[in-house]
């Protein structure tokens, strides 16, 4: 990769994103709106003695899940459009490499995710009274990493889609199993052995565990940093595989 080309690619993607009002609304408004819906759904639910409120437990995890899902959807379709319109084919006749392109997407949408996560976390903490033992800054950091994971997996999956409809079809294959097995609904150590083994290789499981660590501990823990490292490794692997499988155009 070239740092100059990577920076230019990141700038191009950010400029495109700035002029796409619908995508901006999806990135910035939808996670906060869903969090608002979640708050009013759970506001009147009784709290189990000795346990944090239901909203605190679920909203903390959703601050990582919502960016992951939204970014997966947005980037898988965005990259597919680059191919179907012939933009990617033209770009790859220049010195731009595939890794420059995919890492440029990761950085550009990572910056967008920082704004997204900050807005959602701000609403959760200051409007809805979310209470965690750890700092809101760590929650935002993990949420951004989760969003970049969604970007990386979305870019990888887009290589195997020919239409936008096919890109969306990857959600129940790639996203939904991770949501079901990440520990949100059932603790991973209480799952059947083979399900726990599957959850152990899914990166979202570690992202959720990192958020739960922030919810329980005032200071960053070794487990949290390990989980973030695992998710970061999964991002790099997905981007490299995405570059290896990326086609110039859909034909």
N, C-alpha and C positions, 0 to 999 in steps of 0.2 A: 504493500500500500504506500501511497504518497500522501504525506500530510497536507500538502497544498491542494491536491485533487480532492482529498477527503473533506477539507474545509470548504472548498467550492461546492462540492456535492451537498454537504449539509446545508449550506446557504441556499442553494437552489430548492431543496425540499422544503425548507422553512418558508421561502417566498411563495411557493405553490400552496402550502398549507394556509398561509395568511390570507390568501384570496379565496379560499374555500370556506365560506361561512357555515355551511351545513356541517362540515367536518369539525370546525372549531366549536360549534354548538354541541356536537356529539361528545367531543373530548372534554369540554369544560363544564357543560351544564348537566349532562345526563348523570354522571356519578353523584353529584350533589343532590339532584332531584330524586334519584333512587334512595339515597341515604335519608332524605326527608320523608319519603314514603315509608321506609323501614322504621323510622322513629315513631311515626304516628300509628303504625301497626302494633308496635310493642310498648307504647307509652303506658298503657293501663295493665300490662301483664304483671302479676305478683312476683316479687323477688324471693327466691329461696334463701332462708337464713344462712349466713356464712358464705353466700355466693354473690358475685357481682351482679348487677342488674342484667337482664337478658339483652337489652340494647347494647350495653357496653361490650359484652362478649361477642355478639354477632357483628355489630358495626365495626369493631376493630378488625375483624377478619375481612369484612367487605371493603374496607379501605384499600386492601390489597387485591381483592378479587375483581372489583369493578374495573379498575384500570387495566388489569390483565385481559379481561374479556373485550373491553372496548378497543384496546390497541390491537388485539389479534384481528378483530373484524376490520378495522380501518386499514391496517397495513397490508393484509392479504389482498384486499380489493385494490388498494392504491398501486401495489406492485403489478397486479394483473393488468391494470389499465396501462401501465408503462409498456407492457409487452403488446397488448392488443392494439394500441394506437401506433406502434412502431417506434415510440420514443426510445425504448431500451435499445433497439437495434441501432438507432442512430448514435446513441450515447456510447455504445461499445465499439464504434469505429474510431473513437477518440482515445487518448491515452487512459481514459477512465477504466479501471479494473472492476471486476465483480465484487471484490472485497471492499473497494472504495465505496461502491454503490450501497451495499448492504450495511456496512458500518456507518455510512452517512445517514441512512434511514434510522439506524439505531440511535445515533446521537441526536438527530433532529427531533424524533418523536420522544426521545428521553427528555429533552428540554421542554417539550410540550407537556410531557407527563409530570414534570416538576411543578408546573403551574396547576395542572389538573389535581395532583395529589395535595398541593398546598390549599387549594380552594375547598376540596372535600374534607380534609382534616380540619381546616378552620371552622367549617360548618359543624362538624361533628363535636369538636371540643367547645366552641364558644356559643353556638346556637343550641345544641342538643345536650350539652353537659357530659360528653364522653369523659370518663375518668380512667386513666391507666397509671400503673405504677411507674412505668418508664416515660421518657419524654416524647412530646409530640414530634420533635425533630427526627427521632429514630423511626417513628411510624411513617413519616413522609419519605424518609430514605428508603425504607423497605417497599413502600407503595410504588416509588419510582422504579426500583429494581424489578418489581413485579410487572409493571407496565412495559419495561424494556424486554422482559421475558415474553410477553404477549407479542411485541413487535417481532422478535426473533422467530418465534414459532409461526407467526402469520406470514412472514417472508418465506420461510421454509415451505409451508404448505401451499403458498401461491404458485410455486414452481410446478405443482401437479394438477393445477386447475386450468381449464380452458375458458370458462365463463365466470362471471361474478356469482352466479347461482351455485356453481360447483365450489367456489371459494367459501361461500357461506356454509355449504354442506360439510366442510371440515370441522365446524364447531362441535357437532355432536360426537365426532370421532376423537378430536384432540382436546377440546375444552371441557365438555361435560364430564367425562370420566375423571378428570383431575378435580373438578368441583366435588364430585361424589366421594372421592377417596382421599381428599386432603385433610380430613379430620374435622370438617365443619359440622357434619351431621352425626357422625359416630367417631369416637376416639380411635385413632389408628391401632392402638394396642388392644382394642376390644374387637377388632375385625377378625374374620376368619384368616387363618395363616396365609393362604395364597393371596387374599386381598391386601393384607398388610404388606406382603412382598411386592405386589404391584405398586402400591402407594409409595414404597421406599424408592422407586426409580422414577417417580413423577416429580418434576421440579416444583410444582405448586404446593406440594406437601411441605416442602422445606420453607417456602415463603410464608405459608400459614403458621408453621411452627415458630418462625422468627417473630411474627407479629404477636403470637401468644406469649412468647418470652418477654416481650416489651410490656404486655399487659400485666404480667405477674411480678416482674422484677424492676426495681428502681434503677439499677445500673445495667449496662449491656453485659450479657452473659457470653460465655464461650460457645454455648449452643447456638445463640443468635448469630454470632459471627461465622460459625461453621455453616449454618444454614444459608447465610448470605453468600458465602463462598461457593456453595454448591449451586445456588441459583445463578450466580455469575458465570460459573463454568458451563452451565447448561446454555446460557445466552451465547457464549463464544462458540460452543459446539454447533448450536442451531444456525448461527450466522455463517460459519464456515461451510456447513453442509448445504445451506441455502445457496451460497456462492457456487458450490460444486455442481448443484443440480439446476441452477438458473438457466433458462433458455432465453435466447435473444427475443423471440416473439412467439405468439401462439398461432399455430397453423393447423 
